[in-house]
């Protein structure tokens, strides 16, 4: 469990499973699920509790094409509408 002035987080399952529950508003928690991560921990594919929220997180300004393709393929196979992603 981690707490700061802005949020409170707890593990959403066993600590070897990439699932966090984060509260920004009192007793209400949002789920964050790590679906994939590269070997060097530079890129991660993260979702909410359903198929409405999906993020590709990066420590770099760009994402290599092979990582992007692998993550998008996994997201599509999972049921996400990857054609609706907004790239920022």
C-alpha atoms as a printed R data frame, in Angstrom:
   type eleno elety resid chain resno       x       y       z
1  ATOM     1    CA   UNK     A     1   0.000   0.000   0.000
2  ATOM     2    CA   UNK     A     2   1.237   3.485  -0.861
3  ATOM     3    CA   UNK     A     3  -0.307   6.767   0.191
4  ATOM     4    CA   UNK     A     4   0.426  10.345  -0.856
5  ATOM     5    CA   UNK     A     5  -1.428  13.614  -0.495
6  ATOM     6    CA   UNK     A     6  -3.157  12.949  -3.824
7  ATOM     7    CA   UNK     A     7  -3.903   9.230  -3.939
8  ATOM     8    CA   UNK     A     8  -3.986   5.909  -2.124
9  ATOM     9    CA   UNK     A     9  -3.099   2.645  -3.843
10 ATOM    10    CA   UNK     A    10  -3.331  -1.019  -2.930
11 ATOM    11    CA   UNK     A    11  -2.542  -4.237  -4.761
12 ATOM    12    CA   UNK     A    12  -5.577  -5.549  -6.632
13 ATOM    13    CA   UNK     A    13  -4.445  -9.156  -6.201
14 ATOM    14    CA   UNK     A    14  -1.229 -11.032  -5.440
15 ATOM    15    CA   UNK     A    15   1.829  -8.790  -5.640
16 ATOM    16    CA   UNK     A    16   3.234 -10.805  -8.555
17 ATOM    17    CA   UNK     A    17   0.146  -9.856 -10.629
18 ATOM    18    CA   UNK     A    18   0.188  -6.418 -12.276
19 ATOM    19    CA   UNK     A    19  -3.044  -5.085 -10.813
20 ATOM    20    CA   UNK     A    20  -3.379  -1.934  -8.712
21 ATOM    21    CA   UNK     A    21  -6.389  -0.269  -7.185
22 ATOM    22    CA   UNK     A    22  -5.903   3.519  -6.910
23 ATOM    23    CA   UNK     A    23  -8.142   5.943  -5.051
24 ATOM    24    CA   UNK     A    24  -8.131   9.624  -5.928
25 ATOM    25    CA   UNK     A    25 -11.516  10.384  -4.344
26 ATOM    26    CA   UNK     A    26 -11.911   8.917  -0.885
27 ATOM    27    CA   UNK     A    27 -13.321   5.382  -0.834
28 ATOM    28    CA   UNK     A    28 -13.656   5.050  -4.634
29 ATOM    29    CA   UNK     A    29 -10.966   2.931  -6.322
30 ATOM    30    CA   UNK     A    30 -10.025   2.634  -9.993
31 ATOM    31    CA   UNK     A    31  -8.371  -0.493 -11.386
32 ATOM    32    CA   UNK     A    32  -5.138  -0.388 -13.345
33 ATOM    33    CA   UNK     A    33  -4.051  -3.659 -14.961
34 ATOM    34    CA   UNK     A    34  -0.605  -4.158 -16.477
35 ATOM    35    CA   UNK     A    35  -1.231  -6.296 -19.558
36 ATOM    36    CA   UNK     A    36   2.312  -6.289 -20.935
37 ATOM    37    CA   UNK     A    37   5.715  -4.793 -20.233
38 ATOM    38    CA   UNK     A    38   8.960  -4.912 -22.160
39 ATOM    39    CA   UNK     A    39  12.025  -6.666 -20.759
40 ATOM    40    CA   UNK     A    40  13.710  -3.377 -19.778
41 ATOM    41    CA   UNK     A    41  10.630  -1.850 -18.108
42 ATOM    42    CA   UNK     A    42  10.589   1.092 -20.542
43 ATOM    43    CA   UNK     A    43   7.146   0.448 -22.055
44 ATOM    44    CA   UNK     A    44   3.939  -0.893 -20.555
45 ATOM    45    CA   UNK     A    45   0.462  -1.697 -21.822
46 ATOM    46    CA   UNK     A    46  -2.041  -0.783 -19.095
47 ATOM    47    CA   UNK     A    47  -5.836  -0.975 -18.988
48 ATOM    48    CA   UNK     A    48  -8.670  -0.037 -16.715
49 ATOM    49    CA   UNK     A    49 -11.065  -2.636 -15.331
50 ATOM    50    CA   UNK     A    50 -12.880  -3.089 -18.653
51 ATOM    51    CA   UNK     A    51 -12.332  -2.387 -22.328
52 ATOM    52    CA   UNK     A    52 -12.945   1.376 -22.134
53 ATOM    53    CA   UNK     A    53  -9.489   2.543 -21.035
54 ATOM    54    CA   UNK     A    54  -6.105   1.566 -22.470
55 ATOM    55    CA   UNK     A    55  -2.714   3.238 -22.243
56 ATOM    56    CA   UNK     A    56   0.711   2.556 -23.664
57 ATOM    57    CA   UNK     A    57   3.118   4.099 -21.190
58 ATOM    58    CA   UNK     A    58   6.658   4.976 -22.206
59 ATOM    59    CA   UNK     A    59   9.751   6.308 -20.484
60 ATOM    60    CA   UNK     A    60  10.911   7.492 -23.916
61 ATOM    61    CA   UNK     A    61   9.491  10.103 -26.293
62 ATOM    62    CA   UNK     A    62   8.866   7.444 -28.956
63 ATOM    63    CA   UNK     A    63   7.842   3.794 -28.932
64 ATOM    64    CA   UNK     A    64   9.739   1.356 -31.184
65 ATOM    65    CA   UNK     A    65   7.563  -0.102 -33.946
66 ATOM    66    CA   UNK     A    66   8.050  -3.692 -32.736
67 ATOM    67    CA   UNK     A    67   6.857  -2.832 -29.209
68 ATOM    68    CA   UNK     A    68   3.932  -0.803 -30.550
69 ATOM    69    CA   UNK     A    69   2.886  -3.638 -32.904
70 ATOM    70    CA   UNK     A    70   3.137  -6.263 -30.168
71 ATOM    71    CA   UNK     A    71   1.128  -4.170 -27.686
72 ATOM    72    CA   UNK     A    72  -1.532  -3.220 -30.248
73 ATOM    73    CA   UNK     A    73  -1.896  -6.841 -31.344
74 ATOM    74    CA   UNK     A    74  -2.345  -7.981 -27.743
75 ATOM    75    CA   UNK     A    75  -4.846  -5.184 -27.071
76 ATOM    76    CA   UNK     A    76  -6.840  -6.054 -30.201
77 ATOM    77    CA   UNK     A    77  -6.882  -9.776 -29.301
78 ATOM    78    CA   UNK     A    78  -8.074  -8.821 -25.806
79 ATOM    79    CA   UNK     A    79 -11.000  -6.903 -27.305
80 ATOM    80    CA   UNK     A    80  -9.881  -3.263 -27.250
81 ATOM    81    CA   UNK     A    81 -10.846  -1.007 -30.158
82 ATOM    82    CA   UNK     A    82  -7.275  -0.059 -31.040
83 ATOM    83    CA   UNK     A    83  -8.418   1.977 -34.043
84 ATOM    84    CA   UNK     A    84  -9.949   4.457 -31.571
85 ATOM    85    CA   UNK     A    85  -6.742   5.101 -29.623
86 ATOM    86    CA   UNK     A    86  -5.652   8.726 -29.351
87 ATOM    87    CA   UNK     A    87  -1.897   9.172 -29.735
88 ATOM    88    CA   UNK     A    88  -0.446  12.064 -27.750
